[in-house]
């Protein structure tokens, strides 16, 4: 039963992460759509403002770091928005 709960927990965490990524992609796609719409309506791309991201996330994948032979400092792990074991 504990093993079953562990899988549920991992699955739930993975789904939350996937939804978060999907939300960021949806927002980026909406911004791109608005940009393209303005161009198709006759705006010159050179006249459109550069759009910079307003939110940044630090996500550290410890398995990948280990595979690459990297050691991630504790201070960096503390700053991370998400740490993938």
Secondary structure as UniProt FT lines:
FT   HELIX           2..40
FT   TURN            41..42
FT   HELIX           45..47
FT   STRAND          59..61
FT   HELIX           62..67
FT   TURN            68..69
FT   HELIX           74..79
FT   STRAND          82..84
//
